[in-house]
Amino acid sequence: MAKFQFRLEPVLKQRAAKEVSAEQALALARKEYNRCLTLLENTRQSLQALEATRRDELDYFEIRQHFFYRVSVNEKIKIQEKGVSEAGLIVEHKRDEAVQARQERQALDKLKEQCLQNYRREMADREQKEVDELSLSIYHRRDN
C-alpha cells in the first residue's frame, strides 16, 4: 500500500512558517507598544511629581523654570501619546496579519485532512475489493 502524500505539503510548510513569522512580528510589536506605554506612564508620573512640589517656597526664576519644564514635559507627553497610538495601530495590523496567516494555514490543514480521509477511504475500498475478489475466486475453486 502506497504511503499518503499531500501534494501541497510544501505550501503547507510555507504557510506554517509564515504564521510563525507573523506571530513573532506581533510579539515584537506588542513589546514595543508596552515599552512606549511604560515610557508614557513614567513621564506622566514625573509630571505629577513636578506638580506636587510646593511653589510657595520658590522664587520667581525657579517658578519660571518650573513652568517651562512643565510645558516641556507636557509636549513630551503629547509626542509619547502619539507614539503609543501609532504602536497600537501597528499591533492591530500585525494581529490582523497573524490571524490571516493562521486562517490560511488552517485552511490547508483542513484540506490535508480531507485528502487523508479520501485516501483512507480509497485504500479501504481497494482492500475490500481485493478481499471480495479473493473470496469469489475461492468460492469458484470450490465449485469446480
C-alpha positions as CSV (number, residue, x, y, z in Angstrom):
1,M,0.0,0.0,0.0
2,A,1.4,3.4,-1.0
3,K,2.1,6.0,1.7
4,F,-0.2,9.1,1.8
5,Q,1.5,12.1,0.3
6,F,-0.2,15.5,0.4
7,R,0.7,17.3,-2.8
8,L,0.5,20.7,-1.2
9,E,2.8,19.8,1.7
10,P,5.5,22.4,0.7
11,V,2.8,25.1,0.6
12,L,1.5,24.0,4.0
13,K,5.1,24.2,5.4
14,Q,5.5,27.7,3.9
15,R,2.2,28.8,5.4
16,A,3.1,27.4,8.8
17,A,6.4,29.3,8.6
18,K,4.6,32.5,7.6
19,E,2.3,32.0,10.6
20,V,5.2,31.7,13.0
21,S,6.8,34.7,11.5
22,A,3.6,36.7,11.8
23,E,3.3,35.6,15.5
24,Q,6.8,36.7,16.2
25,A,6.2,40.1,14.5
26,L,3.1,40.5,16.6
27,A,5.1,39.7,19.8
28,L,7.7,42.3,18.8
29,A,5.0,44.9,18.1
30,R,3.3,44.3,21.5
31,K,6.7,44.6,23.2
32,E,7.3,47.9,21.5
33,Y,3.8,49.1,22.4
34,N,4.3,48.1,26.1
35,R,7.7,49.9,26.1
36,C,6.1,53.1,24.7
37,L,3.2,52.8,27.2
38,T,5.7,52.4,30.1
39,L,7.7,55.4,28.9
40,L,4.5,57.5,28.7
41,E,3.4,56.4,32.2
42,N,6.8,57.3,33.6
43,T,6.7,60.7,32.0
44,R,3.2,61.3,33.4
45,Q,4.4,60.3,36.9
46,S,7.3,62.8,36.6
47,L,4.7,65.5,35.7
48,Q,2.6,64.6,38.7
49,A,5.7,64.7,40.9
50,L,6.6,68.1,39.4
51,E,3.1,69.4,40.1
52,A,3.2,68.1,43.6
53,T,6.2,70.3,44.5
54,R,5.4,73.3,46.7
55,R,5.5,76.5,44.8
56,D,5.2,78.9,47.7
57,E,8.9,78.3,48.6
58,L,10.2,79.0,45.2
59,D,11.5,82.4,43.9
60,Y,10.5,84.0,40.6
61,F,13.2,82.3,38.5
62,E,12.5,78.9,39.9
63,I,8.8,79.3,39.3
64,R,9.6,80.3,35.7
65,Q,12.0,77.4,35.2
66,H,9.3,75.1,36.8
67,F,6.7,76.5,34.3
68,F,8.9,75.9,31.2
69,Y,9.9,72.5,32.4
70,R,6.2,71.6,32.9
71,V,5.5,72.8,29.3
72,S,8.4,70.7,28.0
73,V,7.1,67.6,29.9
74,N,3.6,68.2,28.5
75,E,5.0,68.4,25.0
76,K,6.9,65.2,25.6
77,I,3.7,63.5,26.8
78,K,1.9,64.5,23.6
79,I,4.7,63.1,21.5
80,Q,4.7,59.9,23.5
81,E,0.9,59.6,23.3
82,K,1.2,59.8,19.5
83,G,3.9,57.1,19.6
84,V,1.7,54.9,21.8
85,S,-1.2,55.4,19.3
86,E,1.0,54.6,16.3
87,A,2.4,51.5,18.2
88,G,-1.2,50.4,18.9
89,L,-2.1,50.7,15.2
90,I,1.0,48.6,14.3
91,V,-0.1,46.0,16.9
92,E,-3.6,45.8,15.3
93,H,-2.1,45.5,11.8
94,K,0.3,42.7,13.0
95,R,-2.6,40.9,14.8
96,D,-4.6,41.0,11.6
97,E,-1.7,39.6,9.6
98,A,-1.2,36.8,12.2
99,V,-4.9,35.9,12.1
100,Q,-4.9,35.8,8.3
101,A,-1.7,33.6,8.3
102,R,-3.3,31.3,10.9
103,Q,-6.5,31.0,8.8
104,E,-4.6,30.3,5.6
105,R,-2.6,27.5,7.4
106,Q,-5.8,26.1,8.9
107,A,-7.5,26.0,5.5
108,L,-4.6,23.9,4.1
109,D,-4.7,21.7,7.2
110,K,-8.4,21.1,6.7
111,L,-7.7,20.3,3.0
112,K,-4.9,17.9,4.0
113,E,-7.2,16.2,6.5
114,Q,-9.9,15.8,3.8
115,C,-7.4,14.4,1.4
116,L,-6.2,12.0,4.0
117,Q,-9.7,10.8,4.7
118,N,-10.3,10.3,1.0
119,Y,-7.0,8.3,0.7
120,R,-8.0,6.1,3.7
121,R,-11.4,5.6,2.2
122,E,-9.9,4.6,-1.2
123,M,-7.4,2.2,0.5
124,A,-10.3,0.6,2.5
125,D,-12.3,0.3,-0.8
126,R,-9.3,-1.3,-2.6
127,E,-8.7,-3.7,0.3
128,Q,-12.4,-4.6,0.4
129,K,-12.3,-5.2,-3.4
130,E,-9.3,-7.5,-3.0
131,V,-10.9,-9.4,-0.2
132,D,-14.1,-9.8,-2.3
133,E,-12.2,-10.9,-5.4
134,L,-10.2,-13.4,-3.2
135,S,-13.4,-14.7,-1.7
136,L,-15.0,-15.0,-5.1
137,S,-12.0,-16.9,-6.5
138,I,-12.0,-19.3,-3.5
139,Y,-15.8,-19.8,-4.0
140,H,-15.3,-20.6,-7.7
141,R,-12.5,-23.1,-7.0
142,R,-14.7,-25.0,-4.5
143,D,-17.5,-25.2,-7.1
144,N,-15.1,-26.6,-9.7
